[in-house]
Amino acid sequence: IRAVPVVSVSKASSLLREGEEFSVMCLVKDVSSSVDSMWIKENSQ
C-alpha cells in the first residue's frame, strides 16, 4: 500500500485567477510517492 502525499496549497481558502502563481508543498511519507510529486514541480515552472 502506497502512502498518499500530503499536499497543502498556500491559497487554499481563495480562488486563484487564471495564470496566478501559487506554491504547493508536498510532504512525502513514502519513497515511491516522491516520483508522483516530481511532475508537480516540473509543470509549475
PDBQT receptor file of N, H, CA, C and O in Angstrom, charges set to zero:
ATOM      1  N   ILE A   1       0.857  -1.196   0.000  1.00  0.00    +0.000 N 
ATOM      2  CA  ILE A   1       0.000   0.000   0.000  1.00  0.00    +0.000 C 
ATOM      3  C   ILE A   1       0.890   1.241   0.000  1.00  0.00    +0.000 C 
ATOM      4  O   ILE A   1       1.766   1.398   0.850  1.00  0.00    +0.000 OA
ATOM      5  N   ARG A   2       0.646   2.112  -0.968  1.00  0.00    +0.000 N 
ATOM      6  H   ARG A   2      -0.066   1.984  -1.659  1.00  0.00    +0.000 HD
ATOM      7  CA  ARG A   2       1.458   3.319  -1.075  1.00  0.00    +0.000 C 
ATOM      8  C   ARG A   2       0.826   4.457  -0.301  1.00  0.00    +0.000 C 
ATOM      9  O   ARG A   2      -0.394   4.618  -0.283  1.00  0.00    +0.000 OA
ATOM     10  N   ALA A   3       1.685   5.247   0.343  1.00  0.00    +0.000 N 
ATOM     11  H   ALA A   3       2.676   5.116   0.329  1.00  0.00    +0.000 HD
ATOM     12  CA  ALA A   3       1.193   6.385   1.116  1.00  0.00    +0.000 C 
ATOM     13  C   ALA A   3       0.861   7.540   0.179  1.00  0.00    +0.000 C 
ATOM     14  O   ALA A   3       1.568   7.782  -0.798  1.00  0.00    +0.000 OA
ATOM     15  N   VAL A   4      -0.215   8.246   0.486  1.00  0.00    +0.000 N 
ATOM     16  H   VAL A   4      -0.790   8.049   1.280  1.00  0.00    +0.000 HD
ATOM     17  CA  VAL A   4      -0.610   9.395  -0.327  1.00  0.00    +0.000 C 
ATOM     18  C   VAL A   4       0.074  10.651   0.199  1.00  0.00    +0.000 C 
ATOM     19  O   VAL A   4      -0.024  10.955   1.388  1.00  0.00    +0.000 OA
ATOM     20  N   PRO A   5       0.769  11.386  -0.675  1.00  0.00    +0.000 N 
ATOM     21  CA  PRO A   5       1.450  12.609  -0.233  1.00  0.00    +0.000 C 
ATOM     22  C   PRO A   5       0.463  13.644   0.290  1.00  0.00    +0.000 C 
ATOM     23  O   PRO A   5      -0.629  13.805  -0.255  1.00  0.00    +0.000 OA
ATOM     24  N   VAL A   6       0.853  14.340   1.347  1.00  0.00    +0.000 N 
ATOM     25  H   VAL A   6       1.740  14.209   1.790  1.00  0.00    +0.000 HD
ATOM     26  CA  VAL A   6       0.007  15.390   1.899  1.00  0.00    +0.000 C 
ATOM     27  C   VAL A   6       0.318  16.693   1.168  1.00  0.00    +0.000 C 
ATOM     28  O   VAL A   6       1.431  17.212   1.249  1.00  0.00    +0.000 OA
ATOM     29  N   VAL A   7      -0.675  17.213   0.456  1.00  0.00    +0.000 N 
ATOM     30  H   VAL A   7      -1.579  16.792   0.390  1.00  0.00    +0.000 HD
ATOM     31  CA  VAL A   7      -0.460  18.413  -0.348  1.00  0.00    +0.000 C 
ATOM     32  C   VAL A   7      -1.178  19.597   0.288  1.00  0.00    +0.000 C 
ATOM     33  O   VAL A   7      -2.365  19.516   0.602  1.00  0.00    +0.000 OA
ATOM     34  N   SER A   8      -0.458  20.686   0.475  1.00  0.00    +0.000 N 
ATOM     35  H   SER A   8       0.506  20.752   0.220  1.00  0.00    +0.000 HD
ATOM     36  CA  SER A   8      -1.068  21.889   1.031  1.00  0.00    +0.000 C 
ATOM     37  C   SER A   8      -0.847  23.063   0.089  1.00  0.00    +0.000 C 
ATOM     38  O   SER A   8       0.265  23.287  -0.389  1.00  0.00    +0.000 OA
ATOM     39  N   VAL A   9      -1.912  23.810  -0.175  1.00  0.00    +0.000 N 
ATOM     40  H   VAL A   9      -2.815  23.628   0.213  1.00  0.00    +0.000 HD
ATOM     41  CA  VAL A   9      -1.822  24.956  -1.078  1.00  0.00    +0.000 C 
ATOM     42  C   VAL A   9      -1.829  26.239  -0.255  1.00  0.00    +0.000 C 
ATOM     43  O   VAL A   9      -2.598  26.370   0.697  1.00  0.00    +0.000 OA
ATOM     44  N   SER A  10      -0.970  27.181  -0.625  1.00  0.00    +0.000 N 
ATOM     45  H   SER A  10      -0.344  27.075  -1.398  1.00  0.00    +0.000 HD
ATOM     46  CA  SER A  10      -0.830  28.399   0.173  1.00  0.00    +0.000 C 
ATOM     47  C   SER A  10      -2.094  29.255   0.140  1.00  0.00    +0.000 C 
ATOM     48  O   SER A  10      -2.374  29.991   1.085  1.00  0.00    +0.000 OA
ATOM     49  N   LYS A  11      -2.863  29.156  -0.961  1.00  0.00    +0.000 N 
ATOM     50  H   LYS A  11      -2.635  28.557  -1.729  1.00  0.00    +0.000 HD
ATOM     51  CA  LYS A  11      -4.075  29.962  -1.090  1.00  0.00    +0.000 C 
ATOM     52  C   LYS A  11      -5.302  29.061  -1.210  1.00  0.00    +0.000 C 
ATOM     53  O   LYS A  11      -6.136  29.243  -2.097  1.00  0.00    +0.000 OA
ATOM     54  N   ALA A  12      -5.398  28.098  -0.314  1.00  0.00    +0.000 N 
ATOM     55  H   ALA A  12      -4.721  27.950   0.406  1.00  0.00    +0.000 HD
ATOM     56  CA  ALA A  12      -6.488  27.134  -0.399  1.00  0.00    +0.000 C 
ATOM     57  C   ALA A  12      -7.845  27.783  -0.130  1.00  0.00    +0.000 C 
ATOM     58  O   ALA A  12      -8.870  27.306  -0.616  1.00  0.00    +0.000 OA
ATOM     59  N   SER A  13      -7.851  28.865   0.641  1.00  0.00    +0.000 N 
ATOM     60  H   SER A  13      -7.018  29.252   1.036  1.00  0.00    +0.000 HD
ATOM     61  CA  SER A  13      -9.114  29.480   1.039  1.00  0.00    +0.000 C 
ATOM     62  C   SER A  13      -9.647  30.455  -0.009  1.00  0.00    +0.000 C 
ATOM     63  O   SER A  13     -10.770  30.943   0.111  1.00  0.00    +0.000 OA
ATOM     64  N   SER A  14      -8.842  30.740  -1.035  1.00  0.00    +0.000 N 
ATOM     65  H   SER A  14      -7.930  30.343  -1.133  1.00  0.00    +0.000 HD
ATOM     66  CA  SER A  14      -9.282  31.694  -2.053  1.00  0.00    +0.000 C 
ATOM     67  C   SER A  14      -9.132  31.105  -3.440  1.00  0.00    +0.000 C 
ATOM     68  O   SER A  14      -8.239  30.293  -3.684  1.00  0.00    +0.000 OA
ATOM     69  N   LEU A  15     -10.006  31.513  -4.353  1.00  0.00    +0.000 N 
ATOM     70  H   LEU A  15     -10.731  32.173  -4.155  1.00  0.00    +0.000 HD
ATOM     71  CA  LEU A  15      -9.922  31.029  -5.722  1.00  0.00    +0.000 C 
ATOM     72  C   LEU A  15      -8.791  31.741  -6.450  1.00  0.00    +0.000 C 
ATOM     73  O   LEU A  15      -8.573  32.940  -6.275  1.00  0.00    +0.000 OA
ATOM     74  N   LEU A  16      -8.082  30.979  -7.268  1.00  0.00    +0.000 N 
ATOM     75  H   LEU A  16      -8.259  30.005  -7.410  1.00  0.00    +0.000 HD
ATOM     76  CA  LEU A  16      -6.956  31.559  -7.996  1.00  0.00    +0.000 C 
ATOM     77  C   LEU A  16      -7.423  32.093  -9.348  1.00  0.00    +0.000 C 
ATOM     78  O   LEU A  16      -8.220  31.456 -10.038  1.00  0.00    +0.000 OA
ATOM     79  N   ARG A  17      -6.921  33.258  -9.713  1.00  0.00    +0.000 N 
ATOM     80  H   ARG A  17      -6.274  33.775  -9.153  1.00  0.00    +0.000 HD
ATOM     81  CA  ARG A  17      -7.199  33.774 -11.051  1.00  0.00    +0.000 C 
ATOM     82  C   ARG A  17      -6.375  32.994 -12.065  1.00  0.00    +0.000 C 
ATOM     83  O   ARG A  17      -5.356  32.397 -11.721  1.00  0.00    +0.000 OA
ATOM     84  N   GLU A  18      -6.818  33.003 -13.302  1.00  0.00    +0.000 N 
ATOM     85  H   GLU A  18      -7.647  33.488 -13.582  1.00  0.00    +0.000 HD
ATOM     86  CA  GLU A  18      -6.105  32.263 -14.339  1.00  0.00    +0.000 C 
ATOM     87  C   GLU A  18      -4.710  32.849 -14.535  1.00  0.00    +0.000 C 
ATOM     88  O   GLU A  18      -4.565  34.046 -14.782  1.00  0.00    +0.000 OA
ATOM     89  N   GLY A  19      -3.690  32.010 -14.427  1.00  0.00    +0.000 N 
ATOM     90  H   GLY A  19      -3.808  31.037 -14.227  1.00  0.00    +0.000 HD
ATOM     91  CA  GLY A  19      -2.315  32.463 -14.596  1.00  0.00    +0.000 C 
ATOM     92  C   GLY A  19      -1.666  32.940 -13.313  1.00  0.00    +0.000 C 
ATOM     93  O   GLY A  19      -0.480  33.268 -13.300  1.00  0.00    +0.000 OA
ATOM     94  N   GLU A  20      -2.436  32.981 -12.227  1.00  0.00    +0.000 N 
ATOM     95  H   GLU A  20      -3.399  32.714 -12.237  1.00  0.00    +0.000 HD
ATOM     96  CA  GLU A  20      -1.849  33.425 -10.954  1.00  0.00    +0.000 C 
ATOM     97  C   GLU A  20      -0.960  32.324 -10.375  1.00  0.00    +0.000 C 
ATOM     98  O   GLU A  20      -1.329  31.150 -10.372  1.00  0.00    +0.000 OA
ATOM     99  N   GLU A  21       0.187  32.713  -9.898  1.00  0.00    +0.000 N 
ATOM    100  H   GLU A  21       0.487  33.667  -9.901  1.00  0.00    +0.000 HD
ATOM    101  CA  GLU A  21       1.123  31.733  -9.365  1.00  0.00    +0.000 C 
ATOM    102  C   GLU A  21       0.742  31.344  -7.936  1.00  0.00    +0.000 C 
ATOM    103  O   GLU A  21       0.231  32.158  -7.167  1.00  0.00    +0.000 OA
ATOM    104  N   PHE A  22       1.002  30.095  -7.608  1.00  0.00    +0.000 N 
ATOM    105  H   PHE A  22       1.417  29.433  -8.233  1.00  0.00    +0.000 HD
ATOM    106  CA  PHE A  22       0.784  29.647  -6.239  1.00  0.00    +0.000 C 
ATOM    107  C   PHE A  22       1.792  28.548  -5.920  1.00  0.00    +0.000 C 
ATOM    108  O   PHE A  22       2.298  27.872  -6.815  1.00  0.00    +0.000 OA
ATOM    109  N   SER A  23       2.070  28.387  -4.654  1.00  0.00    +0.000 N 
ATOM    110  H   SER A  23       1.659  28.936  -3.927  1.00  0.00    +0.000 HD
ATOM    111  CA  SER A  23       3.070  27.402  -4.246  1.00  0.00    +0.000 C 
ATOM    112  C   SER A  23       2.395  26.157  -3.677  1.00  0.00    +0.000 C 
ATOM    113  O   SER A  23       1.373  26.240  -2.996  1.00  0.00    +0.000 OA
ATOM    114  N   VAL A  24       2.982  25.019  -3.968  1.00  0.00    +0.000 N 
ATOM    115  H   VAL A  24       3.812  24.952  -4.522  1.00  0.00    +0.000 HD
ATOM    116  CA  VAL A  24       2.438  23.762  -3.470  1.00  0.00    +0.000 C 
ATOM    117  C   VAL A  24       3.517  23.046  -2.670  1.00  0.00    +0.000 C 
ATOM    118  O   VAL A  24       4.633  22.846  -3.148  1.00  0.00    +0.000 OA
ATOM    119  N   MET A  25       3.168  22.665  -1.450  1.00  0.00    +0.000 N 
ATOM    120  H   MET A  25       2.261  22.827  -1.062  1.00  0.00    +0.000 HD
ATOM    121  CA  MET A  25       4.116  21.945  -0.607  1.00  0.00    +0.000 C 
ATOM    122  C   MET A  25       3.687  20.490  -0.483  1.00  0.00    +0.000 C 
ATOM    123  O   MET A  25       2.546  20.200  -0.125  1.00  0.00    +0.000 OA
ATOM    124  N   CYS A  26       4.604  19.583  -0.780  1.00  0.00    +0.000 N 
ATOM    125  H   CYS A  26       5.531  19.819  -1.071  1.00  0.00    +0.000 HD
ATOM    126  CA  CYS A  26       4.284  18.160  -0.692  1.00  0.00    +0.000 C 
ATOM    127  C   CYS A  26       5.109  17.514   0.413  1.00  0.00    +0.000 C 
ATOM    128  O   CYS A  26       6.338  17.583   0.404  1.00  0.00    +0.000 OA
ATOM    129  N   LEU A  27       4.430  16.894   1.352  1.00  0.00    +0.000 N 
ATOM    130  H   LEU A  27       3.432  16.839   1.359  1.00  0.00    +0.000 HD
ATOM    131  CA  LEU A  27       5.125  16.152   2.401  1.00  0.00    +0.000 C 
ATOM    132  C   LEU A  27       5.045  14.670   2.045  1.00  0.00    +0.000 C 
ATOM    133  O   LEU A  27       4.010  14.029   2.228  1.00  0.00    +0.000 OA
ATOM    134  N   VAL A  28       6.139  14.146   1.542  1.00  0.00    +0.000 N 
ATOM    135  H   VAL A  28       6.980  14.667   1.393  1.00  0.00    +0.000 HD
ATOM    136  CA  VAL A  28       6.135  12.765   1.078  1.00  0.00    +0.000 C 
ATOM    137  C   VAL A  28       6.524  11.825   2.221  1.00  0.00    +0.000 C 
ATOM    138  O   VAL A  28       7.585  11.966   2.828  1.00  0.00    +0.000 OA
ATOM    139  N   LYS A  29       5.651  10.875   2.494  1.00  0.00    +0.000 N 
ATOM    140  H   LYS A  29       4.789  10.761   2.001  1.00  0.00    +0.000 HD
ATOM    141  CA  LYS A  29       5.920   9.921   3.565  1.00  0.00    +0.000 C 
ATOM    142  C   LYS A  29       6.417   8.592   3.005  1.00  0.00    +0.000 C 
ATOM    143  O   LYS A  29       6.760   7.681   3.759  1.00  0.00    +0.000 OA
ATOM    144  N   ASP A  30       6.454   8.486   1.675  1.00  0.00    +0.000 N 
ATOM    145  H   ASP A  30       6.176   9.226   1.062  1.00  0.00    +0.000 HD
ATOM    146  CA  ASP A  30       6.838   7.234   1.046  1.00  0.00    +0.000 C 
ATOM    147  C   ASP A  30       7.786   7.543  -0.102  1.00  0.00    +0.000 C 
ATOM    148  O   ASP A  30       7.571   8.499  -0.847  1.00  0.00    +0.000 OA
ATOM    149  N   VAL A  31       8.827   6.746  -0.249  1.00  0.00    +0.000 N 
ATOM    150  H   VAL A  31       9.002   5.969   0.356  1.00  0.00    +0.000 HD
ATOM    151  CA  VAL A  31       9.815   6.999  -1.297  1.00  0.00    +0.000 C 
ATOM    152  C   VAL A  31       9.183   6.861  -2.677  1.00  0.00    +0.000 C 
ATOM    153  O   VAL A  31       9.491   7.643  -3.577  1.00  0.00    +0.000 OA
ATOM    154  N   SER A  32       8.307   5.881  -2.855  1.00  0.00    +0.000 N 
ATOM    155  H   SER A  32       8.057   5.246  -2.125  1.00  0.00    +0.000 HD
ATOM    156  CA  SER A  32       7.680   5.667  -4.154  1.00  0.00    +0.000 C 
ATOM    157  C   SER A  32       6.728   6.802  -4.509  1.00  0.00    +0.000 C 
ATOM    158  O   SER A  32       6.481   7.063  -5.686  1.00  0.00    +0.000 OA
ATOM    159  N   SER A  33       6.194   7.476  -3.494  1.00  0.00    +0.000 N 
ATOM    160  H   SER A  33       6.395   7.263  -2.538  1.00  0.00    +0.000 HD
ATOM    161  CA  SER A  33       5.279   8.583  -3.745  1.00  0.00    +0.000 C 
ATOM    162  C   SER A  33       6.021   9.822  -4.220  1.00  0.00    +0.000 C 
ATOM    163  O   SER A  33       5.418  10.714  -4.818  1.00  0.00    +0.000 OA
ATOM    164  N   SER A  34       7.327   9.889  -3.960  1.00  0.00    +0.000 N 
ATOM    165  H   SER A  34       7.817   9.165  -3.475  1.00  0.00    +0.000 HD
ATOM    166  CA  SER A  34       8.102  11.057  -4.363  1.00  0.00    +0.000 C 
ATOM    167  C   SER A  34       8.173  11.171  -5.879  1.00  0.00    +0.000 C 
ATOM    168  O   SER A  34       8.325  12.270  -6.412  1.00  0.00    +0.000 OA
ATOM    169  N   VAL A  35       8.065  10.055  -6.570  1.00  0.00    +0.000 N 
ATOM    170  H   VAL A  35       7.941   9.162  -6.137  1.00  0.00    +0.000 HD
ATOM    171  CA  VAL A  35       8.092  10.068  -8.031  1.00  0.00    +0.000 C 
ATOM    172  C   VAL A  35       6.847  10.763  -8.565  1.00  0.00    +0.000 C 
ATOM    173  O   VAL A  35       6.924  11.503  -9.545  1.00  0.00    +0.000 OA
ATOM    174  N   ASP A  36       5.694  10.531  -7.929  1.00  0.00    +0.000 N 
ATOM    175  H   ASP A  36       5.631   9.929  -7.132  1.00  0.00    +0.000 HD
ATOM    176  CA  ASP A  36       4.450  11.149  -8.370  1.00  0.00    +0.000 C 
ATOM    177  C   ASP A  36       4.453  12.651  -8.125  1.00  0.00    +0.000 C 
ATOM    178  O   ASP A  36       3.809  13.396  -8.864  1.00  0.00    +0.000 OA
ATOM    179  N   SER A  37       5.164  13.105  -7.102  1.00  0.00    +0.000 N 
ATOM    180  H   SER A  37       5.687  12.500  -6.502  1.00  0.00    +0.000 HD
ATOM    181  CA  SER A  37       5.173  14.525  -6.770  1.00  0.00    +0.000 C 
ATOM    182  C   SER A  37       6.156  15.316  -7.632  1.00  0.00    +0.000 C 
ATOM    183  O   SER A  37       6.104  16.545  -7.659  1.00  0.00    +0.000 OA
ATOM    184  N   MET A  38       7.044  14.623  -8.332  1.00  0.00    +0.000 N 
ATOM    185  H   MET A  38       7.086  13.624  -8.310  1.00  0.00    +0.000 HD
ATOM    186  CA  MET A  38       8.043  15.305  -9.157  1.00  0.00    +0.000 C 
ATOM    187  C   MET A  38       7.398  16.065 -10.306  1.00  0.00    +0.000 C 
ATOM    188  O   MET A  38       7.860  17.152 -10.651  1.00  0.00    +0.000 OA
ATOM    189  N   TRP A  39       6.341  15.523 -10.909  1.00  0.00    +0.000 N 
ATOM    190  H   TRP A  39       5.966  14.639 -10.629  1.00  0.00    +0.000 HD
ATOM    191  CA  TRP A  39       5.713  16.179 -12.067  1.00  0.00    +0.000 C 
ATOM    192  C   TRP A  39       5.062  17.491 -11.664  1.00  0.00    +0.000 C 
ATOM    193  O   TRP A  39       4.910  18.385 -12.497  1.00  0.00    +0.000 OA
ATOM    194  N   ILE A  40       4.677  17.622 -10.401  1.00  0.00    +0.000 N 
ATOM    195  H   ILE A  40       4.801  16.897  -9.724  1.00  0.00    +0.000 HD
ATOM    196  CA  ILE A  40       4.071  18.873  -9.937  1.00  0.00    +0.000 C 
ATOM    197  C   ILE A  40       5.102  19.997  -9.975  1.00  0.00    +0.000 C 
ATOM    198  O   ILE A  40       4.793  21.115 -10.386  1.00  0.00    +0.000 OA
ATOM    199  N   LYS A  41       6.323  19.698  -9.547  1.00  0.00    +0.000 N 
ATOM    200  H   LYS A  41       6.574  18.790  -9.213  1.00  0.00    +0.000 HD
ATOM    201  CA  LYS A  41       7.371  20.714  -9.528  1.00  0.00    +0.000 C 
ATOM    202  C   LYS A  41       7.783  21.096 -10.950  1.00  0.00    +0.000 C 
ATOM    203  O   LYS A  41       8.043  22.268 -11.223  1.00  0.00    +0.000 OA
ATOM    204  N   GLU A  42       7.846  20.115 -11.859  1.00  0.00    +0.000 N 
ATOM    205  H   GLU A  42       7.635  19.163 -11.637  1.00  0.00    +0.000 HD
ATOM    206  CA  GLU A  42       8.303  20.385 -13.217  1.00  0.00    +0.000 C 
ATOM    207  C   GLU A  42       7.250  21.141 -14.014  1.00  0.00    +0.000 C 
ATOM    208  O   GLU A  42       7.593  22.013 -14.813  1.00  0.00    +0.000 OA
ATOM    209  N   ASN A  43       5.977  20.825 -13.813  1.00  0.00    +0.000 N 
ATOM    210  H   ASN A  43       5.698  20.117 -13.164  1.00  0.00    +0.000 HD
ATOM    211  CA  ASN A  43       4.916  21.501 -14.553  1.00  0.00    +0.000 C 
ATOM    212  C   ASN A  43       4.679  22.920 -14.057  1.00  0.00    +0.000 C 
ATOM    213  O   ASN A  43       4.127  23.747 -14.783  1.00  0.00    +0.000 OA
ATOM    214  N   SER A  44       5.091  23.205 -12.829  1.00  0.00    +0.000 N 
ATOM    215  H   SER A  44       5.539  22.533 -12.240  1.00  0.00    +0.000 HD
ATOM    216  CA  SER A  44       4.856  24.532 -12.266  1.00  0.00    +0.000 C 
ATOM    217  C   SER A  44       5.845  25.558 -12.803  1.00  0.00    +0.000 C 
ATOM    218  O   SER A  44       5.627  26.762 -12.669  1.00  0.00    +0.000 OA
ATOM    219  N   GLN A  45       6.920  25.093 -13.403  1.00  0.00    +0.000 N 
ATOM    220  H   GLN A  45       7.098  24.114 -13.512  1.00  0.00    +0.000 HD
ATOM    221  CA  GLN A  45       7.929  26.023 -13.920  1.00  0.00    +0.000 C 
ATOM    222  C   GLN A  45       7.530  26.587 -15.273  1.00  0.00    +0.000 C 
ATOM    223  O   GLN A  45       8.267  27.386 -15.850  1.00  0.00    +0.000 OA
TER     224      GLN A  45
